[in-house]
Amino acid sequence: STEEVLLQDVVVANLNKKEDNVSSVDGENYTTYENTTFTAKFLPTYDVTYEAALVEYDGAMVTGGSVTSDKDENIRSDGTVNINGSTAETQNIGFRFVGWYNGETEVTTEETLTADLMKDYLNKNAEDSNLYADTTFTAKFAVNEDETYDVRYVVANDPEDPAKGHGVVNPKITENIQVLGTKGVTGSVATPDKGYRFVAWYKLEIDASETTRGIAVNRVPVDFTIDEDGNGILSEETAVKYVNTDGEIFYNTTFEAEFAVDDDNVYDVFYIAEPGGKAEPTENKGIQILSNAEVTGSVATPDEGYEFLGWYVEGKDEPITTDLTLTEENAQVNIKSSENPDSSAVEDTSEPTYITYETTKFYARFAAKIYNVTYEYRIAGDVEKPANWDALVAELATHNTQMAYGNPINCPDLPVVDGYTFSIWSMEEVKKESLSAKVLGTIGGAFKALTGAFTSHAASQVFTMPASDVVIYSIVTKDAQQTEVPDYQDRPLSTGEYYDEPQANNGGDNPAVAGVNRPAEESAVLGEKREAEEEAVLGARRGGTDDTTDSSRVFVLLLAAGAMATLLAAKKRRYEK
């Protein structure tokens, strides 16, 4: 109950009960009551005080007005019931009511302060923010003279040099200052627009005559300071010093801030080549942020084995162009920029803007080219193909693939076919033929190597993918028949010494016997792959005679190719000379 008197029927209705008792006579439930405590709770009260503030005038504190009620007392802290409020009344001519305040916070400018107006400004209980506490509201008054003047702060407005007006001032005006003094003159801060700098403060000289009073006739430099952010500070002290006066009467004064383009406010443009190529130029440095005219663009050049994907600008996933050349125009329109309010257009109501530019990074992106890798078995001369040749070729074709430039090529294991030898893998680069290579193609494969149709590489089991299609091949030869191996006991070594003991033939496995192959290894299933022979150094050439079936013919072709290359070189030298 919220009533101060706790009535009996309220007490009975709120006693603690136990309702699950069972009668031993008839088995029915009955209720018993238990000890119950009722607590009377009290809320604190608060007072609302109303007072009229004194006004400073001509060096003295005077009364500018009064209030109709000075206090509302013993108000319950959970609400505003019984608050009557108060009304501010101006008592003396020359003063005006300013408003009701709680401390420095304005509550209302209405002369009558009601409970509803003050509700949101009442102080709160320190222990419970839902409760109100004692509050004092002050009615403030001010001098109200008919004769006042203004101090204005403006930016320069020069149609021949708009940069002078690129900035803002704050405040722009201090108003209603008594003509008998300078109380209320504040000074101002001039802040340049982005890309501009503060130059100076001036006072516009005003003609004080009765007929032309208020007309600016000259600009007088005044004192100022520049803070660490580049703002021009016209202090209150300086402003007061330069306020226009006519004897003991002060009158309207205008101060003007001037700005200029800031040549030190610059940005950079970077042209960054990602792995796989180059870009030239790589940067444009120190461009004034109001212009993009010095942005040149750049040209991308892919490295061998790479292709150009496009020019990208930071912050965008799609290329702005796929041409190698990022043109000046394309670069300029993709420089980071922002729109800024144009402070120089002070009389324009369309809210014009101007553009400033920021440091921007362009990226030339490249990707490794994809080339074909083809595997071949090549029969040496007139050697008869193994019986399972078609199966071997079909299985080898499953290893054909495509690969990016620079990646390792891991060759498959070589097969083991009884009676045949498969040389370690060799690689040819298949390049585009020049016109001369096509004309002279009949000379043969040797001349192709000289004209760039392909490049032979030394045997290896692991290659690095070049910047061209490749054919990786193994030469298939027929194992030779076993022959008697002579005793090398009396044959001198290359060092000039002799063997100490006869050298065993070991079944034809002696590497010193030219043309004699080692015997077949243990019986193997036809087509079974064997592990690669001893690891070869990439680029090393493997010796042997397995692939020399056409050596005589190749030798003749090489001589012919050499002769023609010599003739072409001689002709070129004569032409150059």
C-alpha positions in Angstrom: 0.0 0.0 0.0 1.1 3.6 -0.7 -1.2 4.9 2.0 0.4 6.1 5.2 -2.1 4.1 7.3 -1.8 0.3 6.8 -5.4 -0.9 7.2 -6.3 -4.3 8.8 -7.9 -5.8 5.7 -4.7 -5.0 3.7 -2.6 -6.7 6.4 -4.8 -9.8 6.4 -4.7 -10.1 2.6 -0.9 -10.0 2.6 -0.1 -12.4 5.5 2.2 -15.2 4.7 0.2 -18.5 4.3 0.6 -22.2 4.2 -2.2 -23.8 2.3 -1.2 -27.5 2.0 -2.2 -28.6 5.4 -4.4 -31.8 5.4 -7.1 -32.3 8.1 -6.8 -35.6 10.0 -10.6 -35.6 10.4 -11.9 -35.2 7.0 -8.8 -35.2 4.8 -9.5 -31.7 3.5 -6.8 -29.0 3.0 -6.9 -26.0 5.3 -4.8 -22.8 5.6 -2.6 -21.7 8.4 -0.8 -18.3 8.7 2.9 -17.7 9.4 4.9 -14.9 10.8 4.8 -11.8 8.5 6.8 -8.5 8.7 5.5 -5.3 7.0 8.1 -2.6 6.3 7.3 1.1 6.0 9.6 2.7 3.4 10.2 6.4 3.1 11.4 8.5 0.1 13.7 11.6 0.5 12.4 15.0 -0.5 14.1 17.8 -2.4 13.7 21.6 -2.8 13.7 23.7 -6.0 15.2 27.1 -5.5 14.7 30.1 -7.9 17.0 33.1 -8.0 17.8 36.0 -10.1 21.4 36.6 -11.2 23.1 40.0 -10.9 24.4 41.7 -14.1 27.8 43.3 -14.6 27.4 46.8 -15.9 30.1 49.5 -16.1 32.3 47.7 -13.6 29.6 47.0 -11.0 27.2 44.2 -10.3 23.6 45.3 -10.5 20.2 43.7 -10.4 18.7 43.2 -13.7 15.4 41.4 -12.6 13.6 39.3 -10.0 11.7 36.1 -9.7 8.1 35.7 -8.4 8.8 32.6 -6.3 12.1 31.7 -4.7 11.5 28.1 -3.6 9.3 25.0 -3.8 10.0 22.8 -0.7 9.6 19.1 0.4 8.9 17.7 -3.0 8.8 13.9 -3.2 12.0 12.8 -4.9 10.2 10.4 -7.3 8.4 13.1 -9.2 7.5 16.7 -9.7 4.2 16.9 -8.0 3.6 20.1 -6.0 6.2 22.1 -8.0 4.8 25.5 -8.8 7.7 27.0 -10.7 8.6 30.7 -10.9 8.5 33.6 -13.3 11.4 36.0 -14.2 10.5 39.6 -14.3 12.6 42.4 -15.6 12.7 45.3 -13.1 14.9 47.9 -14.6 14.9 49.5 -18.1 18.0 48.6 -20.0 18.0 45.0 -19.1 16.4 42.0 -20.7 15.7 38.5 -19.6 18.1 35.9 -21.1 16.8 32.6 -19.8 16.5 30.1 -17.0 19.7 28.1 -16.3 20.9 25.2 -14.1 24.5 26.2 -13.6 25.8 26.9 -17.1 23.1 24.8 -18.8 20.3 26.6 -20.4 16.9 25.3 -19.5 14.5 27.6 -21.3 14.2 31.1 -22.6 10.6 31.3 -21.5 10.1 33.7 -18.6 7.9 31.3 -16.7 9.7 28.1 -15.6 7.2 25.3 -15.1 7.6 21.8 -13.7 7.4 20.4 -17.3 10.2 22.7 -18.5 12.5 22.0 -15.6 11.9 18.2 -15.4 14.7 17.2 -17.6 17.1 19.6 -15.9 16.5 18.6 -12.3 19.6 17.3 -10.4 19.6 13.5 -9.7 20.0 11.8 -6.4 23.6 10.7 -6.0 22.6 7.2 -4.7 19.6 6.6 -7.0 19.5 8.2 -10.4 15.8 7.6 -10.6 15.2 10.1 -7.8 15.5 13.9 -8.0 17.7 16.1 -5.6 17.9 19.7 -4.6 18.2 22.0 -7.6 18.7 25.7 -8.1 17.5 27.5 -11.2 18.9 30.9 -12.0 17.1 33.6 -14.1 19.7 35.5 -16.1 19.5 39.0 -17.4 21.6 41.2 -19.6 22.1 44.8 -20.6 19.8 45.8 -23.4 21.2 48.9 -25.1 19.7 50.2 -28.3 23.1 51.2 -29.6 25.2 48.1 -30.4 27.8 47.2 -32.9 29.1 44.0 -34.6 32.5 42.7 -35.3 32.6 40.6 -38.4 35.3 38.2 -39.6 35.3 37.4 -43.3 37.5 35.7 -46.0 39.0 37.6 -48.9 36.9 37.8 -52.0 39.1 38.6 -55.0 37.7 37.5 -58.4 41.1 37.8 -60.0 42.6 35.4 -57.4 40.0 33.0 -56.0 42.7 31.2 -53.9 42.6 34.2 -51.5 39.2 33.1 -50.4 39.8 29.4 -49.9 39.3 29.1 -46.2 36.8 29.5 -43.3 36.8 31.7 -40.2 35.2 30.9 -36.9 33.5 32.8 -35.5 32.2 34.8 -38.4 30.6 37.5 -36.2 30.2 38.8 -32.6 27.0 40.8 -32.3 25.2 43.3 -30.1 28.3 44.7 -28.4 27.6 47.8 -26.4 28.9 50.9 -28.2 30.4 52.1 -24.9 32.9 49.2 -24.7 34.5 46.1 -26.3 33.0 43.4 -24.1 32.0 40.6 -26.4 34.8 41.0 -29.0 36.3 37.5 -29.3 38.7 37.4 -32.2 38.6 34.6 -34.7 40.4 31.6 -36.2 41.1 31.3 -39.9 41.3 27.7 -41.2 42.6 27.2 -44.8 40.8 24.8 -47.1 42.6 21.6 -48.0 45.5 22.4 -50.4 45.7 26.0 -49.3 47.5 27.9 -46.5 46.7 30.9 -44.3 48.5 34.2 -45.3 47.4 37.1 -43.1 44.7 38.9 -41.2 43.7 42.5 -42.2 41.3 45.1 -40.9 39.2 46.7 -43.5 39.4 50.5 -42.8 36.0 52.1 -42.6 35.1 55.7 -43.4 33.6 57.0 -40.2 31.9 60.1 -41.7 28.1 60.4 -41.4 27.6 60.0 -45.1 29.9 57.1 -45.9 30.1 55.4 -42.5 30.6 51.6 -42.9 32.3 51.7 -46.3 35.7 49.9 -46.5 38.4 52.1 -48.0 41.6 50.3 -47.2 43.2 47.0 -45.8 45.4 47.4 -42.8 47.6 44.4 -41.7 47.0 43.4 -38.1 48.9 41.1 -35.7 48.3 37.4 -35.8 49.9 34.0 -35.0 49.8 30.7 -36.8 49.2 27.5 -34.7 50.8 24.1 -35.4 47.9 23.2 -37.7 48.4 26.2 -39.9 45.4 28.2 -38.6 45.7 31.9 -38.5 44.8 33.1 -35.0 43.4 36.6 -34.5 43.4 36.9 -30.7 40.8 38.7 -28.7 43.4 41.1 -27.5 44.4 42.0 -31.1 40.8 42.3 -32.2 39.9 44.7 -29.3 43.0 46.7 -30.2 41.8 47.3 -33.8 38.1 47.8 -33.3 36.9 51.0 -35.0 36.2 53.9 -32.6 35.0 57.4 -32.9 35.9 59.0 -29.6 34.2 57.0 -26.9 31.9 55.2 -29.2 32.8 51.9 -30.9 31.2 50.9 -34.2 31.1 48.1 -36.7 34.5 46.5 -37.6 35.4 43.9 -40.2 38.5 41.7 -40.2 39.5 39.8 -43.3 41.5 36.6 -43.6 43.6 35.9 -46.8 44.7 32.5 -48.1 46.9 31.1 -50.9 47.7 27.8 -52.6 49.9 25.6 -50.4 52.8 24.4 -52.6 54.1 22.2 -49.8 50.9 20.1 -49.6 51.7 17.4 -52.1 50.9 13.8 -52.9 52.7 10.9 -54.7 51.8 8.4 -57.4 53.5 5.0 -57.4 53.5 2.5 -60.3 54.4 -0.8 -58.8 55.3 -3.8 -60.9 54.4 -7.1 -59.2 56.6 -10.2 -59.8 56.9 -11.1 -63.4 57.7 -7.7 -65.0 58.7 -4.1 -64.8 57.0 -0.7 -64.9 58.5 2.6 -66.1 58.3 5.2 -64.7 57.9 3.9 -61.2 56.6 7.1 -59.5 55.5 10.7 -59.8 56.5 12.5 -56.7 55.5 15.8 -55.0 52.4 16.8 -57.0 50.4 19.6 -55.5 47.1 18.1 -54.2 44.9 20.6 -56.2 46.2 19.2 -59.6 46.6 15.9 -61.4 48.3 17.4 -64.4 51.7 16.0 -63.5 50.5 12.4 -63.4 52.2 10.7 -66.3 51.0 7.1 -66.3 53.4 4.2 -66.9 54.3 1.4 -69.2 54.4 -2.3 -68.1 56.9 -4.8 -69.6 56.4 -8.5 -68.8 59.5 -10.6 -68.2 60.2 -13.7 -70.3 57.7 -16.4 -69.6 55.1 -14.0 -68.1 52.0 -12.3 -69.6 50.5 -9.0 -68.6 47.2 -9.1 -66.8 46.4 -5.4 -66.4 46.9 -2.2 -64.5 45.1 -2.1 -61.1 44.5 0.7 -58.7 44.6 0.1 -55.0 41.1 -0.5 -53.6 39.7 -2.0 -56.8 39.5 -5.7 -57.8 39.1 -5.1 -61.5 41.8 -3.8 -63.9 41.4 -0.2 -65.1 43.0 -1.2 -68.4 44.6 -4.4 -69.9 46.9 -2.4 -72.2 50.5 -2.4 -71.3 50.5 1.4 -71.3 48.6 3.1 -68.5 48.0 6.4 -70.3 48.2 9.8 -68.7 44.5 10.3 -69.0 43.6 6.9 -67.5 46.0 7.4 -64.6 44.7 10.9 -63.9 41.0 9.9 -63.7 41.9 7.0 -61.3 43.9 9.1 -58.8 42.3 9.0 -55.4 40.4 12.2 -54.8 37.8 13.9 -52.6 35.3 16.7 -52.9 35.6 19.6 -50.6 33.3 22.6 -50.0 34.4 25.6 -52.0 34.8 28.3 -49.3 35.7 30.9 -52.0 32.2 30.8 -53.4 30.7 32.6 -50.4 27.7 34.0 -52.2 26.9 30.8 -54.2 23.9 28.9 -52.8 24.5 25.8 -55.0 27.2 24.6 -52.5 30.0 24.2 -55.1 32.9 21.9 -54.4 36.5 21.5 -55.6 38.7 18.4 -56.0 41.8 17.5 -54.1 44.0 14.4 -54.9 45.7 11.9 -52.6 48.7 9.5 -52.8 47.7 6.6 -55.1 49.3 3.3 -56.0 48.9 1.6 -59.3 49.9 -2.1 -59.7 51.0 -3.8 -62.9 50.1 -7.4 -62.5 51.6 -10.4 -64.4 51.0 -14.1 -64.5 53.4 -16.9 -65.6 52.5 -18.2 -69.0 51.2 -21.7 -69.4 53.0 -24.0 -71.9 52.6 -27.5 -73.2 54.7 -30.4 -72.0 54.7 -33.3 -74.4 56.5 -36.6 -73.8 57.9 -38.8 -76.6 59.8 -42.1 -77.1 62.0 -41.8 -80.2 63.2 -44.9 -82.0 66.9 -44.6 -82.9 67.5 -45.1 -86.6 66.0 -48.4 -88.0 65.6 -50.1 -84.6 62.5 -52.3 -84.5 59.9 -51.1 -82.1 59.2 -53.2 -79.0 56.2 -55.4 -79.2 54.2 -53.3 -76.7 55.2 -50.0 -78.4 51.6 -48.8 -78.7 50.9 -49.4 -75.1 54.1 -47.6 -74.0 53.2 -44.6 -76.2 49.6 -44.5 -74.9 50.7 -44.6 -71.3 53.4 -41.9 -71.9 50.7 -39.6 -73.4 48.9 -39.6 -70.0 51.8 -37.6 -68.6 51.4 -34.8 -71.2 50.4 -31.6 -69.3 50.5 -27.9 -69.2 52.7 -26.0 -66.8 53.6 -22.4 -65.9 56.9 -20.9 -66.6 59.6 -21.5 -64.0 57.9 -24.5 -62.4 59.8 -27.8 -62.0 59.0 -30.6 -64.5 59.2 -34.0 -62.8 59.6 -36.6 -65.5 58.0 -40.0 -65.2 60.0 -43.1 -64.6 61.4 -44.8 -67.7 60.0 -48.2 -68.6 62.0 -51.4 -68.6 61.6 -53.5 -71.8 63.7 -56.6 -72.2 66.2 -56.1 -75.0 65.9 -52.3 -75.2 67.5 -49.3 -73.6 65.6 -46.0 -72.9 68.0 -43.1 -72.6 67.6 -40.6 -69.7 65.1 -37.9 -70.6 66.2 -34.9 -72.7 64.2 -31.7 -73.4 63.6 -29.6 -76.5 62.2 -26.1 -76.4 59.6 -25.7 -79.2 59.8 -22.1 -80.2 58.2 -20.2 -83.1 60.2 -20.6 -86.3 61.6 -17.5 -88.0 61.1 -17.0 -91.7 64.6 -18.0 -92.5 64.2 -21.2 -90.5 61.1 -22.1 -92.5 63.0 -21.4 -95.8 65.9 -23.4 -94.7 63.9 -26.1 -92.9 65.0 -28.7 -95.4 68.5 -28.6 -94.1 67.5 -30.7 -91.1 67.0 -30.7 -87.4 70.6 -29.5 -86.7 69.9 -26.2 -88.5 66.7 -25.8 -86.5 68.7 -25.6 -83.4 70.7 -22.8 -84.9 67.7 -20.8 -86.1 65.7 -21.0 -82.8 63.1 -23.6 -83.8 64.0 -25.5 -80.6 66.8 -25.7 -78.1 68.2 -29.0 -76.9 68.9 -29.4 -73.3 71.0 -31.9 -71.5 69.5 -35.1 -70.1 67.9 -34.8 -66.7 65.0 -36.3 -64.7 63.9 -32.8 -63.4 63.7 -29.8 -65.6 62.7 -26.2 -65.1 59.8 -25.0 -67.3 61.2 -22.6 -69.9 59.2 -19.9 -71.7 58.1 -22.1 -74.5 56.3 -25.4 -75.3 58.7 -28.4 -74.7 59.1 -31.9 -75.9 60.7 -34.3 -73.4 62.0 -37.4 -75.1 63.9 -40.6 -74.5 65.8 -42.4 -77.3 65.0 -46.1 -77.6 67.9 -48.3 -78.8 68.2 -52.1 -79.2 70.6 -53.8 -76.8 73.7 -55.1 -78.6 74.7 -58.8 -78.6 77.3 -60.0 -76.1 80.9 -60.0 -77.5 84.1 -61.3 -76.2 86.0 -58.7 -74.2 89.7 -58.6 -74.6 92.1 -58.6 -71.7 93.1 -55.1 -70.9 96.1 -56.1 -68.7 98.6 -54.9 -71.2 96.6 -51.8 -72.4 97.9 -48.5 -71.0 95.5 -46.3 -69.1 95.0 -42.6 -70.0 97.4 -41.7 -67.3 100.2 -43.7 -69.0 100.2 -46.4 -66.4 99.1 -50.1 -66.9 96.5 -52.2 -65.3 98.0 -54.2 -62.5 95.6 -57.1 -63.1 93.5 -58.3 -65.9 90.1 -56.5 -66.0 87.2 -58.8 -65.8 84.5 -58.6 -68.4 81.8 -59.2 -65.9 79.5 -60.3 -68.5 79.9 -57.3 -70.8 79.4 -54.7 -68.0 82.7 -53.0 -68.4 82.1 -49.4 -69.3 85.4 -49.2 -71.0 84.4 -51.4 -73.8 82.9 -49.3 -76.6 79.6 -50.6 -78.0 79.2 -53.3 -75.4 76.0 -53.0 -73.3 75.5 -54.4 -69.9 73.5 -57.7 -69.7 69.8 -57.6 -69.1 68.8 -57.2 -65.5 66.7 -59.7 -63.7 63.6 -60.8 -65.7 61.0 -58.0 -65.6 57.5 -57.8 -66.7 57.3 -56.2 -70.2 56.6 -52.5 -69.9 57.5 -52.3 -66.1 59.0 -49.0 -65.1 62.4 -48.8 -63.4 63.7 -46.2 -61.0 65.6 -43.3 -62.7 69.3 -43.9 -63.1 71.8 -42.0 -61.0 70.6 -38.4 -60.6 72.0 -36.1 -63.2 73.0 -32.5 -62.7 70.6 -30.2 -64.5 72.2 -29.0 -67.7 74.9 -31.8 -67.7 75.2 -33.9 -70.8 75.1 -37.6 -70.7 77.8 -39.4 -72.8 77.1 -42.5 -74.8 76.6 -43.9 -78.2 73.0 -44.9 -78.1 71.7 -42.0 -80.1 74.5 -41.8 -82.8 72.8 -43.9 -85.4 72.6 -40.9 -87.8 75.8 -39.3 -86.7 77.3 -39.1 -90.2 74.2 -37.5 -91.7 73.9 -35.1 -88.8 77.6 -34.2 -89.2 77.1 -33.3 -92.9 74.0 -31.3 -92.0 75.9 -29.4 -89.3 78.6 -28.5 -91.8 76.0 -27.2 -94.2 74.3 -25.2 -91.5 77.6 -23.8 -90.3 78.4 -22.7 -93.8 75.1 -21.0 -94.3 75.3 -19.3 -90.9 78.7 -18.0 -91.9 77.4 -16.6 -95.1 74.5 -14.9 -93.4 76.8 -13.4 -90.7 79.2 -12.1 -93.4 76.3 -10.5 -95.3 75.1 -8.9 -92.1 78.5 -7.5 -91.3 78.8 -6.0 -94.8 75.3 -4.5 -94.5 76.2 -2.9 -91.1 79.5 -1.6 -92.5 
